[in-house]
Amino acid sequence: MSGMKTIADLTDTQLDSWRAGIKAAVERMPYFADLIYKLTPLISDDVVHVSSDTDYRVYIAAEALESDDVLLGEMVLHAVHHLFSAHHQITADLGVPHSRKVLFNLAADLFVNDELITAGCVRIAEHSVHHSHLGFEKQESVQAYYRLLVGRFRDDEGLGAEDDATGCGSVVGLSAPYEYDGELGHEVTEAMTEAEIAEIVATTVQNILDTDGGWGVGVVPGGLLASAAARKEVTTTPWEKILDAYMSTVLSRAKAAAKASYKRINRRHHSTVTASGRKVINPGKAGKSLTATVYIDQSGSMAQAEINMAVAECHTIADRRGVTLQVAYVDTRVHEPITYTGPESLPVATPNGGTDMIAAITHAEASGTALCIVATDGGTPWPSEKPSVPVIVVLTQAGWRLRESVPSWANVVRMDSPNGR
């Protein structure tokens, strides 16, 4: 689609409406909370109600934000269900052709709305299409609805064009013309990384499986429960890989921000020939190694096995080329950091005393480290403002219940034991 794309950040008033809407959404389906709070809301003049892309951006019509909190919350839940159910992937798996993607969108909508109605979403029941509207006797899966609809409609039978703005977006394999593609002058929150998405999905899967079935507030509809159970194995990404992915993102940005220096020639593009034939040497980046610092909680509430796991992970972190690793134990103060050269370089730490990870993060800011990694059980205060250094919080399994107390400016990883328990 040509022309200016019409998306923008929400105004302060619209943000207030958004927050009220997602509050209602979380109250209705609390197991979706982690996913909902990671969404990036954007206003679009072209979207009909609410749609989303696969990078967790939600596009909202201004009129939708003028709806009551409950209706807005249920529209957000509709988009979130599409995201969690990975309907864009189902589109690909089924090999849905270009001409039938709108039809698939309808099938996915039927499935999602049936589920939301089971969960007690009364406004969706009033305002949106569900199985009885099309004469289906019972609820079906997305795949079954799609097969039934293909048998009922021709490809061009008034269901819209693939590039229109009436669908749910690329989250169902139906990319809308207003979706952010990186070409706007408008500053939009960066796309979610694969590691971030994997962690959110894994957390949501567990939240769903930990919730009893039934009907009404907080319950899990049968299709959603089955989906979570089926995805349990494939979404259980080893925590070390998630941590490594977060580190890659942070350290890559730090290296990219390094100052150019003619003392080091650019290895990949060492020179440029101008139109006049003159050869110009391109500067490289300053060669100083980046430092990452791991702060390990050694308070009395930490189990010895948890401290040992954090220490063991230091070897993997230190194995990265171009990264110098510092390790410091922390209770109510930061003990002298040690440059990691191998397991023997770290003294044995035993659980003892209290915890204050504000001290650790303050120390990281003052030290000039490129990355602060905090391994803790979460029983600690946190800085009230976003620090100047990127922070990754590695929570123990016992501390995972406190993950909501970790500020949103930190990436959070759950430290799983080797046997997954």
Secondary structure, DSSP 8 states (H G I E B T S, - for coil): --S---EE---HHHHHHHHHHHHHHHHHSGGGHHHHTT-EEEEESS-SSEEE-TTSEEEE-TTGGGS-HHHHHHHHHHHHHHHHTTHHHHHHHHT--GGGHHHHHHHHHHHHHHHHHHTT-HHHHHHS--GGGGT-SS---HHHHHHHHHHHS-TTSSS--TTSSSS--GGGT---TTS--S--SS-------HHHHHHHHHHHHHHHHTS---SSTT---HHHHHHHHHHTTTT---HHHHHHHHHHHHHHHHHHTS-EEEEEE-SSS-EEE-TTS-EEE-EEE----EEEEEEEE-STTS-HHHHHHHHHHHHHHHTSTTEEEEEEEESSSB---EE-SSGGGS------S---HHHHHHHHHHHT-SEEEEEE-S-S---SS--SS-EEEEEETGGGGGGGGS-TTSEEEEE--TT--
